[in-house]
Amino acid sequence: MPRLATLLTFLYVCALACSKDKGGNNHPIPPTPPKDSSLVNEAHLDHLYIPVSFPDGTQAAGIYIYSQYPDYILTEASGEGYTCVDDVSRAALYFARCPDLLTDTTKQSKLLNLMQFVVKMQSPSGYFYNFLQTGGSINMFGPTSAANPNWWSWRALQTLTEVLPVMRQLNPAFAGVIDLSIQKLLAVIKSDFIPLPKTTTVFNGVTIPTWLPAGSGTDQGATLLLGLINYVSQNPDTAIISLIRKMSDGLMQMQKGDSSNYPYGMILSFQNNWHAYGADQPFALLSAGDFLHDVSYQNAGFRMIDDYYSWFLANEFKSLISVNEVNPVISQISGNNYEQIAYSFRPMVSASVKAFQLSDDPKYADLAGRLASWFSGNNDASSIIYDPVTGICFDAISTGNNVNRNSGAESTIEALLTFEMVEANAAVKTAYLKFKK
């Protein structure tokens, strides 16, 4: 599925748009200290959480996409909608992973309402629409919302499959609804991706696969992989197992360089580009290798963590890199240092925590803590990005080390997902406290 290079830039801007807000006035949110000095504080997520009524009477909940500093008024995305599957799915993952979920009825209710939203956004094809507009109408045709094989459908799959086991305990009837939604989505995924041949093409001298989402989209492919692994862990399915291998092979095809050669084990995100946001490729490969008992996939994940993350931390942060390959040397042809966002650091923390869990090597716990400390001031702006006293996570560090103090859904949820992992791993938390400013 080749695409014009300009489309990558469009998608990059769209993905980062959820980190920027628009103006307005509202009453400020009072600081809410986290319980027991926890690093996890969902007060600002509660501010973004909003009841949703669908035209057929279904009651659900969404997460407002944007909120603007200093008063954090809730603001929708112009021309798109005010809440979306991409963010709601991630918020549901946060609640599903809360250690007190089974005893906290408020969190249970929020999780149920968020999942009601997700399943209502599924199209007849099986894929998901992304945005809901004011008045309750679904944005069916926007380029960031249409029901097609794209980010929000993979995000829905990951969440549906992860939430299903706990929902069977909390609400068996609704668990059945989730299960039907998963089956409908998997049917179209199988139809669209299993028949694709494992062919390659060349872009800017770089050999890339053609069988991933968007052809060579390892960023999307990683999220899809995580959902497929969740599913087949609960439901043995040889076709899905084969698809997991196929997707994993595609991610490995996009890995370039090694410990001595640029780009040091980086897994390109799409065509000849890597971007930091949503870069879950090493986490997905470690997870696939763990599930399949295949060290080749695990080694690829460790390679990026060991070599690329080391280079990444020793040099200036890059949010976007483009490369070319000439006989067979790979060189950087462009790169941006900004914007730096929560959605760039959470994936690296996820991969490092997974590496620690698989290897029991303390260097990965140390790495996870160091990466998480970006949120607490160990960053280019020497500024606290996530404040556990308020639960607010600023949207970005921008060019010139300026902090974008808006705090929308994506940054808030990605911070909470990060610090859930930190709190759940004592060695990671110890490292985080060592590195935090």
N, C-alpha and C positions, 0 to 999 in steps of 0.2 A: 504494500500500500504506500507507494512513494508519495511524498508531499513536498510542496515548495518550502524552501528554507525560511521564507518569510512567515510561514504559518507557525514555526517554532517560536519565533519572537512573539507572535500574537498569543500563543498558549502560555508562554512564560509570563507575559503581562497579566493575562487572565488569572493565572495561578497566584500571582503576587497580589492581585487586587483585593483578595480577602484579608490583606494585611493593612489596608488603607481605608480611612473613613472620611465621611463628609460632615459638613458643619451642622450646627444647631445648638440649642440650649436645653438643659434639663437639670434636675436636682442632682447633686453629686451623691455618690454611693458612700455611706458611712463605712469606715474601716471595720472589718470584722476579724478579730484575731482567730487564727486557726486553733482548733481544739488540741490540747496537750502539746503545744509548740510544734505541731506537724508542719511540714513544708507544703502540704496540700491544703489549699483553701478554695472552696468552690463558690465563695460569695459573689464574685463577678460573673461566674457562669450562671448563677441563679438570676442575676440581673439580666443576662441575655436570654434566659429561658422564657418562652412565651406560649400560652395556650393557643392552639390552632383548631379551628372548626372547618371541616371540609363541607362542600355543598350538600353532600348526602347525609350530613349530620354526624359523621365520625368525629369524635373528640380526640385530639392528639396534642402534640407540643412540638415547637421548633426552637431553634437557637438563632437569635438575631445576628445577621452577618457582621454588621458594623456597629461600633459605638465610638463617639468622638470626644476627645479630651477638650476641655477639662471636666465637663459635666457628664460625659458618657451617655449622651442621648442615643437611643436606639435608632439606627439609620439603615435603610435598605440599599441594595445595589441598584443603581439607576438602570432601568431597562431590563433587569434580570429578575429581581424579586427580593424578599426580605429574609428568607430562610431557605436552606437548601439541604439536599440529601448528603452532600459531601461533609458538611459541618455537623448535621444532626447525627449521622452515623458515628462520627468520632466522639461526640458527646455521649452517645449510648455506650461506646466502648469504655469510656472513662467510668461511668456508673457501674457497668458490668464487672469492672475490675476492682471496685471498691471493696476492701476487706470486710466491711460491715454491711454489705448489701443485704444479706439474708436476715439481718436483724433490724434494718433501718427501713421502715415502711415508706418514708418520704422518698428515699432514693429508689425504692422499688416502683413507686408510682411514676416518678420521672422517667425511669427506664422504660416502663410500659408505654407511656405517652409518646416518648421519642420513637420507639419501635412502631407504634401505630402510624406515625408520620412516614417512616421509611416504607412500610409495606403499601401505604396508600399512594406512594409516588411511583409504583411500578406500572409500566405500560403494558398493553396487551402483547407486545412482542416478547416481553420478559426482561428487557433492559429497563433502566430507570430514568425518569425525568429528574432534573436536578432542582430547579428553583420553583418555589411557590410565591405567587404574587399577592399583593394586598387585595383583599376581597375573596381570597380562597381559590383563585384560578391557577392552574398549573401552567407554567411556561413550557410549552411543548415544542417550540420551534427555535428558540435561541441557540446560538452555537455553543454556549456553555451550559445548555439545559436539555437539549434534545435527547430522546431515549435512543442511545446508540452505545456501541462498545467503547466506553470511555471511563475516565477516572471515577465518576460518581457511581457507576454500576459496579465497579470492582470494590469500591468502598462499602457499598451496600452489602455485597457478598461477604466481605470480611466480617462485617458487623453481624449480619444475620446468622452466619455460621458460628461465630463466637458466643453470641447471646443465646442461641437455641438451647444449649444444655441447662443454663440457669433458668431460662424461662419455663422449661419443663417442670422445674421445682416451684416456681412462683405462680404460674398461670398456664396449666396444661392445655386449656382450650386455645389460648392465643399462641402457644407454642406450635400448635397444629397449623395456624395461619402462617407463621414464620416458615415452617417446613415447606408448605406449598409454594411460598414465594421463592425459596431457595431452589426447589425443583424446577420451577418455571424459568428461572434465570440460568440454571445449569443446562437446561435443554438447549437454549439458544447459544450458550457458550460452546457446548459440544458441537453444535451444528456449524458454527462460524470458525472455530479454531482447530478442531481435530483434523479436518481435511486439508489444512494448509500444508504445502510441502516445505521441507526444511531447506529452502534455497537461500542464497545470499546475493547481495549486490554490493557495489562499491560507491561510497560517497566521500568526496574529498580524499580519495586514496585509501579510505578506511573500509575494510570489509565488514559488512553489517548483515544481520539476519533480516528476513522478510516475514517471519511467522509470529511475531509478537504483536500486541496491540499497537496500532498505528504503524505497523511494519517492524520497527526496531525500538519501540518504546519500552525500555527496561524499567523505567520509573513506574509506568502503569502495570507492566508485567509483574513487578515485585508485589504490588498490592493484590493483583489477581492471584498470584501464587499463594499468598498468605490465606486467602479465602478458600482456595482449593484444598490446601493442606488441612485447614480446619474441618472442611466437609468430609474428606476421605478418612480423617482420623476417627470420625464417628460412623461413617458409612462406607465400608469397603467397596470400591468401584474401580475396576481395572482400567477403564477408559480414562477416568480422572487421574489415576496414578501415572498413566502414560503421558497425559497432558502436563502433569507436574514436571516430569522429566523433560518434556519438550520445551516448556517455558524456562526451566532452569538452564537447559542447553543454550537457549537464546541469550540469557543473561551472561553466561560464560563467554559466548561469542563476542560480546561487547566489552570484555575485560582486556585492557591494554597495558603494556609495560610490566615491569617487575621491580624488585627491590633496587636494582641498579639503573633502570632505564625508565625515563618519563613515558607515561604519566603514573608510574609506580602502582600498578594494579588497579587503577581507576576503572570502574564499570561505567561506560558512557550511558547517558540517559536516553538519547535519541539521535540517530544519524551520527554526526561527528561532534556532538555536544554533550557536556555534562553540566547539570545544575544541582545545587545543593538541596533545593526544596524537594521534599518527598523522596529523597535518595535512599530508599529502603532495600536496595539491591543486596548488599552484604547480609543484612538481617534475613531477607527472604532465602538466600542461598544457604545460610547456616541452618535455617529452619527446614529447608528441603532436604539437606544432607542428613540432618538429625532424623527426620521422618523416614527417609528412604534408606538410611544406613549406608550412605554413599559419601565416602570421604572426599571425592573429587569436588563435589559441590561445597562441602564444608571448607576445603582448602582454598577454594576461590573466595569465599566470604572472609576467611582469615587473612588472605593475601591483601585484600583491599584495606582491611582494618590495620594490619601490621605495617604496610608500606605506604599506602596513600594517605591514611589518617596521620601518620607520622610526618610525611612531607607537608600535609595540610597545616598541621599545628606549628611546624618549624618555619613556615613561610606565611605570607599575607593570606588572609582568608579570601577565598574565591567563591562567589555565588554562581558564576557561570563561566564555563571554559569551552572554547571551540578549538579543535585540533585538525591537523591534516597528517597524512602518512606518505612518506616518500622513501622507498627502497631501504629498509622497512622502518625508517626512523619516524617516530611520532613527535610532532612539535606543536606547541601552542601558537595559534594564530590570533586569538583574541581572548579577553577575560575581563570580568567585572568583579570587584570586591564587594559590592553592595547591590541590593539590600541584604542585610543579615537578619534572619527571622527565626522565630521559634521552630517553624516547620523545617528548617535546615538542620537544627541541632538535635531535635528529638530523634530523627532517624539514626544519627550517629550514636546517640546514647543507647537506643534500642539494640543496635548491632553490637556495641561493646558489652552491654549487659548479657546478651545472648552468648557472646564469645566467652565471657567469664563463667556462665552457667555450664557451658559445654566443656571447657578446659580446666576450670578451677584454678586458673592462673591469675594471681592477684594483679598482674599488670593491666588486665582488662577492666577490673573493678576500678583501678586507679584512673584509667583512661576515661571510663564512663563518668566518674566524678569530676574529672577535669573538664570534660565537654559540657556537663550539666552546669558547671560554675560560670559558663557564659551568661546564664540568666541572672547571676547574682553580682555581676560587675567585672568578671574576668573576661573583658571584651574590649574592642577598640575604643569604645566611648567611655570606658571605666564607669559605667552607669548600671544601676540595678534595672534589669528588664522585667523580671517577675518578682513581685513583692508578696511574700506569703502572709503579710499582715492584712492586705486588701484582696488578694486573689487576682489582682490586675497584672496582666502581662502586656507590655507595650508591643506595638505591632512591628517595629523594625528599628535597626540602626541603619541610617541612610548615608548617602555620600557626605563626606566631611564629618563623619562621626556624629551626625545629628540624630537624635532619638525621636522617632515618630511615636508620640505618647497616646495615640489612639489605641483602643484595645478591643478588637473584634473577636469573632468566634474562633477563627483558626488559631490565632496566637494564644488565646486563653486556654483552649482545649489542649493544644500541643504542649503547653507548659504543664498543665495538670497531668497529662499522660507521662511526661518526663519525670515529674516528682513522685508520681505513684511508683515508678520503677525505683527511684532513689530510695524512697521510704521502705520498699519491699526488700531491699538488699543492703544489709548492714555494712558490708565492705565498701559498697558504692557510696553510701551516705557518709562514711568516714572519710573517703577520698574527697567527696564533694565539700565537706566542711573544711578540709585542708586547703582546697584551692579557692574557695569562695572569697570574694573581696569584702 
